Amino acid sequence: MNRYFLDVHALQTVPPSNLNRDDTGAPKSAVYGGVRRARVSSQAWKRAIRTYFSDEHLLDPQELGVRTKKVAEILAARITEREPSLQGAAALELAAAVIEGATGSKIEAPKRNAKDEESGEEAVPRSKYLMFLSAHQLDGLADLAVDGADDITSYLKDKKNKARAKEIADTLHSVDIALFGRMVADSADINVDAAVQVAHAISVHRVENESDYYTAVDDMNTDAEPGAGMIGTVEFNSATLYRYAAVGVHQLAANLGQGLQEDEPLSTPVRRAVEAFVQSFVESLPTGKINTFGNHTLPDAVVVKLRTTRPMSYAAAFEEPVTGGDTGGHVRGAAERLAAYVPDIEKAYGDEDTTRTWVLSVGPHTTALSPLGEKQDKLRDLVTSVGQAVADRLDGAPSSS
């Protein structure tokens, strides 16, 4: 299969907010181009993208996975659904044995603390690290557990059954596993290489954090009790961010295989995954301090490129920080900087004959980006057009440009 990459770029202005905190509670930052920039980590935005898949019903639950240490509890519930006589401790024991057989990971109850002792509740077995399994993999492992329920230890000692357990854990990957990958520390042979790389979002300009001093009034205070019931501070900043992600379409296709549904061509599940990712990347937002700041913005501009050459970030366009113009603001300057930079770097390193570009922009400040590609008026149109182009490439059909 030919190599195809999908680059997704966005300019997004975020008002006073604290999307992604460091260990002191301050908004994360980074030095780039010799100045301090606002930063939102790739982990924070990847988490937002994954949850957006289900929150907005972009994908069927059966096309998604779950990443948790409580994997034995989840599998035990599926075992009980299939065989009601297997409940409680029996189902958990079965689940733990099957997961260990499939992944090599030890599943055991965590050490009990004083609070656990007081509650009298039994500690539930858990994995030592977050385990990422698809809905189909969990269903398959539950079926296997029921088959070997009479003596699961002996059942998994049979090489054929052990191999079946590992095969179940390494096939029918969910869309989120195929996109973001999976690492299984105790069984590297069932690792999944991520098809997506997400950059840390950084501001296109210099940013200094600020601090908000706030008070909360006690509703039951009388006139004789002036003053606040609580005081505190919260740090925040505001920024125009450059966001970037790269999707290895060929890797995504390899991870998904023939997909999760029978009798569908290879391009169908890949198209579904690409469309969900592009929409979720554009619309999702990390929820750090969201109730405090209500910073619900969407990108001012989105540029998407489907290419056969290597992925290409445009972050270097902002190595020299953008400064506000006569009227202030950074969106216009960022859009103009990007509009000037993209043709130059594409001429030097890109391949115009095999690259297709789409542009979605909002308002007069981003009009400079329109000549870069096919103008899209709505996100839905952009998502559909990109998905169709990816499917055409995978099916070997010519893609109009």
C-alpha positions as CSV (number, residue, x, y, z in Angstrom):
1,M,0.0,0.0,0.0
2,N,1.2,3.5,-0.8
3,R,2.0,5.8,2.1
4,Y,-0.6,8.6,2.7
5,F,-0.5,11.2,5.3
6,L,-3.3,13.6,6.4
7,D,-2.0,16.8,8.0
8,V,-4.5,18.9,10.0
9,H,-3.7,22.4,11.0
10,A,-5.8,24.9,13.1
11,L,-5.6,28.4,14.4
12,Q,-7.7,28.8,17.5
13,T,-8.1,31.7,19.8
14,V,-8.9,30.9,23.4
15,P,-9.9,33.7,25.8
16,P,-8.9,33.7,29.5
17,S,-8.7,30.0,30.4
18,N,-6.6,27.2,32.0
19,L,-7.1,24.3,29.6
20,N,-4.1,22.2,30.8
21,R,-2.5,22.7,34.2
22,D,1.0,21.8,35.4
23,D,1.8,20.4,38.8
24,T,1.5,23.9,40.4
25,G,-1.9,24.5,38.9
26,A,-0.6,27.1,36.4
27,P,-1.4,26.8,32.6
28,K,1.3,24.8,30.8
29,S,3.8,26.8,28.8
30,A,6.9,26.3,26.6
31,V,9.8,28.5,25.2
32,Y,9.8,28.6,21.4
33,G,11.6,31.2,19.3
34,G,13.2,32.6,22.5
35,V,9.9,33.6,24.1
36,R,7.4,32.0,26.5
37,R,4.3,30.6,24.8
38,A,1.1,29.2,26.1
39,R,1.0,25.4,25.6
40,V,-1.7,22.7,25.7
41,S,-0.1,19.2,25.8
42,S,-0.8,16.6,23.2
43,Q,-2.1,14.2,25.9
44,A,-4.7,16.7,27.0
45,W,-6.0,17.2,23.5
46,K,-5.9,13.5,22.6
47,R,-8.0,12.7,25.6
48,A,-10.5,15.4,24.5
49,I,-10.6,13.9,21.0
50,R,-11.2,10.4,22.3
51,T,-14.0,11.4,24.6
52,Y,-15.6,13.5,21.8
53,F,-16.0,10.3,19.7
54,S,-18.5,9.0,22.2
55,D,-19.9,12.2,23.7
56,E,-21.0,13.4,20.3
57,H,-21.9,9.9,19.0
58,L,-19.5,10.2,16.1
59,L,-18.8,6.5,16.3
60,D,-20.8,3.5,17.4
61,P,-19.8,2.2,20.9
62,Q,-18.8,-1.1,19.3
63,E,-16.1,0.8,17.3
64,L,-14.5,2.2,20.5
65,G,-12.4,0.8,23.3
66,V,-11.8,1.5,26.9
67,R,-8.5,2.3,28.6
68,T,-8.5,1.4,32.3
69,K,-6.9,-0.4,35.2
70,K,-10.4,-1.8,36.0
71,V,-10.4,-4.1,33.0
72,A,-11.2,-7.2,35.1
73,E,-14.4,-5.6,36.3
74,I,-15.5,-4.7,32.8
75,L,-14.7,-8.1,31.5
76,A,-16.4,-9.8,34.5
77,A,-19.6,-7.8,33.7
78,R,-19.6,-9.2,30.1
79,I,-19.0,-12.7,31.4
80,T,-22.0,-12.4,33.7
81,E,-24.2,-11.2,30.8
82,R,-23.3,-14.3,28.9
83,E,-23.6,-16.7,31.8
84,P,-25.7,-15.4,34.8
85,S,-24.5,-18.2,37.0
86,L,-21.0,-16.6,36.9
87,Q,-21.2,-13.6,39.2
88,G,-19.1,-11.7,41.7
89,A,-15.8,-13.2,42.7
90,A,-16.2,-16.1,40.3
91,A,-16.6,-13.8,37.3
92,L,-13.7,-11.6,38.5
93,E,-11.5,-14.6,38.9
94,L,-12.3,-15.8,35.4
95,A,-11.7,-12.3,33.9
96,A,-8.4,-11.9,35.6
97,A,-7.2,-15.3,34.4
98,V,-8.2,-14.6,30.8
99,I,-6.6,-11.2,30.7
100,E,-3.4,-12.6,32.1
101,G,-3.5,-15.3,29.4
102,A,-4.2,-12.9,26.6
103,T,-1.8,-10.1,27.5
104,G,0.7,-11.5,30.0
105,S,-0.2,-8.7,32.4
106,K,-0.6,-9.5,36.1
107,I,-4.1,-8.8,37.4
108,E,-4.3,-8.7,41.2
109,A,-6.0,-6.8,44.0
110,P,-4.2,-3.7,45.1
111,K,-2.9,-3.4,48.7
112,R,-5.7,-2.4,51.1
113,N,-5.4,0.9,53.0
114,A,-7.0,2.0,56.2
115,K,-10.1,3.3,54.4
116,D,-10.6,0.0,52.7
117,E,-10.3,-1.8,56.0
118,E,-13.0,0.5,57.5
119,S,-15.4,0.0,54.6
120,G,-15.0,-3.8,54.8
121,E,-15.2,-4.0,51.0
122,E,-13.0,-6.5,49.2
123,A,-10.3,-5.1,46.9
124,V,-11.1,-5.7,43.3
125,P,-8.3,-7.1,41.1
126,R,-6.8,-4.5,38.7
127,S,-4.0,-4.3,36.1
128,K,-0.8,-2.5,37.1
129,Y,-1.1,0.0,34.3
130,L,-3.9,1.3,32.0
131,M,-5.0,-1.4,29.6
132,F,-6.6,-0.5,26.3
133,L,-9.0,-3.0,24.8
134,S,-11.7,-2.7,22.2
135,A,-15.4,-3.6,22.7
136,H,-15.0,-6.5,20.3
137,Q,-11.9,-7.7,22.1
138,L,-13.6,-7.6,25.4
139,D,-16.6,-9.5,23.9
140,G,-14.3,-12.2,22.5
141,L,-12.5,-12.6,25.7
142,A,-15.8,-12.9,27.6
143,D,-16.9,-15.7,25.2
144,L,-13.6,-17.5,25.7
145,A,-13.9,-17.2,29.5
146,V,-17.3,-18.8,29.4
147,D,-16.0,-21.6,27.3
148,G,-13.3,-22.4,29.8
149,A,-15.2,-21.6,32.9
150,D,-15.1,-25.1,34.4
151,D,-11.3,-25.0,34.8
152,I,-9.9,-21.8,33.3
153,T,-6.3,-22.6,34.4
154,S,-6.2,-25.9,32.6
155,Y,-8.1,-24.4,29.7
156,L,-5.5,-21.7,29.1
157,K,-2.6,-24.2,29.5
158,D,-3.8,-25.7,26.2
159,K,-1.6,-23.9,23.5
160,K,-4.6,-23.5,21.1
161,N,-6.7,-21.8,23.7
162,K,-3.8,-19.6,24.8
163,A,-3.1,-18.6,21.2
164,R,-6.8,-17.9,20.7
165,A,-6.8,-15.5,23.7
166,K,-3.8,-13.6,22.3
167,E,-5.4,-13.5,18.9
168,I,-8.6,-12.0,20.3
169,A,-6.6,-9.3,22.1
170,D,-4.8,-8.4,18.9
171,T,-7.5,-8.3,16.3
172,L,-10.6,-6.2,15.6
173,H,-9.0,-3.1,17.1
174,S,-11.3,-0.2,17.9
175,V,-11.0,3.1,16.0
176,D,-9.4,4.8,19.0
177,I,-6.8,2.0,19.5
178,A,-6.0,2.1,15.7
179,L,-5.6,5.9,15.8
180,F,-3.8,6.4,19.1
181,G,-2.0,3.1,19.5
182,R,-1.6,0.8,22.5
183,M,1.4,-0.3,24.6
184,V,1.2,-3.6,26.5
185,A,4.3,-3.7,28.7
186,D,4.2,-7.4,29.4
187,S,3.4,-8.5,25.8
188,A,5.1,-6.3,23.2
189,D,3.9,-8.5,20.4
190,I,0.3,-7.2,20.8
191,N,1.4,-3.5,20.9
192,V,-0.3,-1.3,18.3
193,D,1.6,1.5,16.6
194,A,-0.3,4.8,16.7
195,A,-1.5,6.1,13.3
196,V,-1.9,9.6,14.7
197,Q,0.7,12.1,16.0
198,V,-0.7,15.1,17.8
199,A,1.6,18.1,18.5
200,H,1.5,20.2,21.6
201,A,-0.6,23.3,20.8
202,I,1.4,26.5,21.2
203,S,0.5,30.1,21.0
204,V,1.7,32.0,18.0
205,H,2.8,34.9,20.2
206,R,4.4,35.7,23.6
207,V,2.2,34.9,26.6
208,E,2.4,35.7,30.2
209,N,0.3,33.9,32.8
210,E,-2.0,36.0,34.9
211,S,-3.6,35.4,38.3
212,D,-7.2,35.8,39.3
213,Y,-7.9,36.6,43.0
214,Y,-11.5,35.4,43.8
215,T,-13.8,35.3,46.8
216,A,-16.9,33.3,47.6
217,V,-19.6,34.6,49.9
218,D,-21.2,32.5,52.6
219,D,-25.0,32.7,51.9
220,M,-25.8,32.4,55.5
221,N,-23.7,35.3,56.7
222,T,-25.5,38.1,58.5
223,D,-24.8,41.8,58.2
224,A,-22.7,41.4,61.3
225,E,-20.5,38.9,59.5
226,P,-18.9,40.8,56.6
227,G,-16.2,39.3,54.5
228,A,-15.9,36.2,52.3
229,G,-16.4,32.6,53.3
230,M,-13.5,31.6,51.0
231,I,-10.7,33.3,49.0
232,G,-8.3,31.9,46.5
233,T,-6.4,32.4,43.3
234,V,-6.4,30.7,39.9
235,E,-3.8,31.3,37.1
236,F,-4.9,31.7,33.5
237,N,-3.8,33.0,30.2
238,S,-5.3,33.8,26.8
239,A,-3.8,32.9,23.4
240,T,-4.1,32.3,19.7
241,L,-3.0,28.7,19.3
242,Y,-1.4,26.8,16.4
243,R,-2.6,23.2,16.6
244,Y,-1.3,20.3,14.4
245,A,-1.9,16.6,14.0
246,A,-0.7,14.0,11.4
247,V,-2.6,10.9,10.5
248,G,-0.7,8.0,8.8
249,V,-3.6,6.8,6.7
250,H,-1.7,3.7,5.6
251,Q,-0.9,2.8,9.2
252,L,-4.5,3.4,10.2
253,A,-5.6,1.0,7.4
254,A,-3.2,-1.6,8.6
255,N,-4.3,-1.3,12.3
256,L,-8.0,-1.6,11.4
257,G,-7.5,-4.4,8.9
258,Q,-10.8,-5.3,7.2
259,G,-12.7,-3.3,9.8
260,L,-15.2,-4.1,12.5
261,Q,-18.1,-4.9,10.3
262,E,-18.4,-7.8,7.9
263,D,-18.4,-7.4,4.1
264,E,-17.2,-3.9,3.9
265,P,-14.2,-2.7,1.8
266,L,-11.0,-1.7,3.5
267,S,-11.6,2.0,2.7
268,T,-14.9,2.1,4.6
269,P,-13.7,1.8,8.2
270,V,-10.7,4.0,7.4
271,R,-12.9,6.7,6.0
272,R,-15.2,6.5,9.1
273,A,-12.2,6.8,11.4
274,V,-10.6,9.7,9.4
275,E,-13.9,11.6,9.3
276,A,-14.4,11.1,13.1
277,F,-10.9,12.2,13.8
278,V,-11.0,15.4,11.7
279,Q,-14.3,16.5,13.2
280,S,-13.2,15.6,16.7
281,F,-9.8,17.3,16.3
282,V,-11.5,20.5,15.2
283,E,-14.4,20.6,17.6
284,S,-13.0,19.0,20.8
285,L,-11.6,21.1,23.7
286,P,-9.8,20.0,26.9
287,T,-12.0,20.7,29.9
288,G,-9.5,22.1,32.4
289,K,-11.2,24.8,34.5
290,I,-14.0,25.0,31.9
291,N,-16.6,25.8,34.5
292,T,-14.5,28.7,35.8
293,F,-13.8,30.2,32.4
294,G,-16.4,28.9,29.9
295,N,-13.9,29.2,27.1
296,H,-15.9,27.4,24.5
297,T,-14.3,28.6,21.2
298,L,-13.8,26.9,17.9
299,P,-10.9,27.3,15.4
300,D,-10.8,30.5,13.3
301,A,-9.2,28.5,10.5
302,V,-8.5,24.8,9.6
303,V,-6.2,23.7,6.8
304,V,-6.1,20.0,5.8
305,K,-3.7,18.4,3.4
306,L,-3.7,14.8,2.1
307,R,-0.2,14.0,0.8
308,T,2.2,11.2,-0.2
309,T,5.3,12.9,1.1
310,R,6.2,13.0,4.8
311,P,4.0,14.8,7.4
312,M,4.7,18.6,7.5
313,S,4.0,20.8,10.5
314,Y,3.9,24.6,9.9
315,A,5.0,25.5,13.4
316,A,8.1,27.2,12.1
317,A,5.9,29.9,10.6
318,F,5.6,31.2,14.1
319,E,9.2,30.7,15.3
320,E,9.3,34.5,15.3
321,P,6.3,35.4,17.5
322,V,3.4,37.2,15.9
323,T,2.8,40.7,17.4
324,G,-0.5,42.5,17.5
325,G,-1.2,45.0,14.8
326,D,-2.4,48.6,15.2
327,T,-5.8,47.4,16.5
328,G,-4.3,44.5,18.5
329,G,-5.1,40.8,18.1
330,H,-3.1,38.0,16.6
331,V,-5.5,36.0,14.3
332,R,-5.0,38.2,11.2
333,G,-1.2,38.2,11.7
334,A,-1.1,34.5,12.2
335,A,-3.3,33.8,9.1
336,E,-1.1,36.1,7.0
337,R,2.1,34.5,8.3
338,L,0.7,31.0,7.5
339,A,-0.5,32.0,4.1
340,A,3.0,33.3,3.2
341,Y,4.9,30.3,4.7
342,V,2.9,27.4,3.4
343,P,3.5,28.0,-0.4
344,D,7.2,28.4,0.2
345,I,7.7,25.2,2.3
346,E,5.4,23.2,0.0
347,K,7.4,24.4,-3.0
348,A,10.7,23.3,-1.4
349,Y,9.5,19.9,0.1
350,G,6.0,19.0,-1.1
351,D,4.6,17.4,-4.2
352,E,1.9,19.5,-5.7
353,D,0.8,16.7,-8.1
354,T,-0.1,14.3,-5.3
355,T,-1.2,16.7,-2.6
356,R,-4.8,17.9,-2.0
357,T,-5.7,20.8,0.3
358,W,-8.9,22.0,2.0
359,V,-9.4,25.3,3.9
360,L,-12.2,26.2,6.3
361,S,-12.0,29.7,7.7
362,V,-14.2,32.1,9.6
363,G,-14.4,35.9,9.5
364,P,-12.4,38.5,7.7
365,H,-9.2,38.0,9.7
366,T,-8.5,34.6,8.0
367,T,-9.2,35.4,4.3
368,A,-5.5,35.3,3.5
369,L,-5.7,31.5,3.8
370,S,-8.4,31.0,1.1
371,P,-5.9,30.6,-1.8
372,L,-4.2,27.7,-0.1
373,G,-6.8,25.1,-1.1
374,E,-10.4,24.2,-1.8
375,K,-12.6,26.5,0.2
376,Q,-15.1,24.8,2.5
377,D,-18.0,26.7,4.0
378,K,-19.0,24.2,6.6
379,L,-17.1,21.7,8.8
380,R,-19.5,18.9,7.6
381,D,-18.5,19.6,4.0
382,L,-14.8,19.5,4.9
383,V,-15.1,16.3,6.8
384,T,-17.0,14.6,4.0
385,S,-14.7,15.8,1.3
386,V,-11.6,14.7,3.2
387,G,-13.2,11.3,4.0
388,Q,-14.1,10.7,0.3
389,A,-10.6,11.7,-0.9
390,V,-9.0,9.2,1.6
391,A,-11.4,6.4,0.4
392,D,-10.6,7.2,-3.2
393,R,-6.9,7.0,-2.6
394,L,-7.2,3.6,-0.8
395,D,-9.5,2.2,-3.5
396,G,-7.1,3.4,-6.2
397,A,-9.7,5.8,-7.7
398,P,-8.5,9.2,-9.0
399,S,-9.2,11.9,-6.5
400,S,-10.4,15.2,-8.0
401,S,-8.4,18.3,-7.0
